[in-house]
Amino acid sequence: LYKKCHVKYQLLGLPIGIGRTDEYIMALQKSTRQEVPYQLEEERGQLLDILIDIHPYTCNKKAAVFGDPDTVLGIAEFLLEMGMEPKYLLTGTPGEAFEEAAGELFAKFGVTGCKAKSSGDLFELHQWIKAEGVDLLIGGTHGKYIARAEDIPFVRAGFPIIDRYVHSYMPLVGYKGGMRLAEMICNALLDRMDRDAAEEDFEMVL
């Protein structure tokens, strides 16, 4: 469009989470010169409320994320916004851009000890997790074998998801998508807490 019609563009990351969705909304606002609808402001506030409520259960939890580079980086930034640590980020896509972007993300949030690799595979990710475990695994269906072998809660996000239903109607982008992703992450961690709780510690409300 730029070459043929001189339509200017702005290249942005996938709008997953608060910061990236903010960036996307403001780019649209600047381009259209329209006011941001109140509905979006309300959704943003709801997402912030959710993150505050679930923070005691997500804070300092470690996660491994794999899949498409844009999706992995978007989820990783959202995890950092939630107070979590994206310990391992892996994509099978070649190129240095993924690792560079991940490094910038780690520096932005001041986290250390996290790994990011392009041209990787799930065997390598499994070895990383065996060496130093994580609290949560996030990615497509193929990760279920690692989750089962290492007994890790598993959140299905990205592509492909071929062993569960309805996900294709529930996007992860935007503030609403952030709410859904936060729900899946927090509930996976809470399910693990319930499963592992001793009888005397098993509570009705966590």
FENMO-V858576 format. One line per field, one symbol per residue. ss: DSSP state (H for helix, E for strand, - for the rest). phi: phi as a letter, one per 30 degrees, with the letter a starting at -180 (. if undefined). Layout:
# FENMO-V858576
ss->???
phi->???
This chain:
# FENMO-V858576
ss->-HHHH----------EHHHHHHHHHHHHHHHH-----HHHHHHHHHHHHHHHHHHHHH---EEEEE--HHHHHHHHHHHHH---EEEEEE------HHHHHHHHHHHHH-----EEE----HHHHHHHHHH----EEEE-HHHHHHHHHH--EEEE----------HHH----HHHHHHHHHHHHHHHHHHHHHHH--HHH-----
phi->.dddbhddbbdbdedciddddedddddddddchcddeeedddddddddeddddceecceidcbcbbkdedddddddddedddiccdebbbbdddjdeddddddddddecicbiccbbchcbddddddddddbdbcacbldeeddddeddchcebcdajbdbbbbciedcbdcdiddddddddddddddddeddddcddedcdcdbd
